[in-house]
Each structure stands twice: as C-alpha cells, then as structure tokens.
C-alpha cells in the first residue's frame, strides 16, 4: 500500500482474496495452465463465448484457449464484457453457482437486464 501511495495512487485498498488472480503476479502459474489447457480437447461452442481479455464474442476454440491463458494475468474487464453482450442482444443473464454477486454487478451496469440464478 505504501508503494502505491508513493507512486501517486489516490486510493488503495487491500482486497480479501485468496490470491493475486488476474494480475502479473500469477505469471509463474501460466506455463502449467497453458499446458493443461492445450492438452484438453475443447468442443466448438454452441453459442458465443465472452472472455474478459477481449470482451467480445468468440467462437473459435483456438482463441478461447489463448484467452483463457491470458486471463490468468490480465485484469478482468467485466463492465466492457457485459456491455458488449447487451450490445450484441443479450437480455437475460444467468448466474451459475451459489450467490448473486454477478447478478448484482450486471444490474449495476444495466438495470433493465434480466438476471436469474442457476444453483
């Protein structure tokens, strides 16, 4: 925190997370993740996949794999991803798993979007 403030940051907050996910600090794990992803067979998606690296619809497996690897060390571009989904016609957002965090984030981006849990 001190280094950030010395570098000119106006605000810095510690985040209660289990790791430095989506940051350059994850670089040492990148080779193992890349090997695992590249050794896994992916089927062509039946619908476009939006990934936080590109924020746009992706349909080819090679790009999906490349983006999954890049996401390990890249920042999450959640707002841009959701905005692009809406621009491309998405009206319903389904959150898989427990909780409603992502549903709340979608509503903050666009209050008119419909959200549903799938748990």
Secondary structure as UniProt FT lines:
FT   HELIX           2..6
FT   TURN            7..8
FT   TURN            21..22
FT   HELIX           24..29
FT   HELIX           30..38
FT   STRAND          49..50
FT   TURN            52..54
FT   STRAND          57..58
FT   HELIX           61..71
FT   TURN            72..73
FT   HELIX           78..87
FT   TURN            88..89
FT   STRAND          92..96
FT   HELIX           101..109
FT   TURN            111..112
FT   STRAND          114..118
//
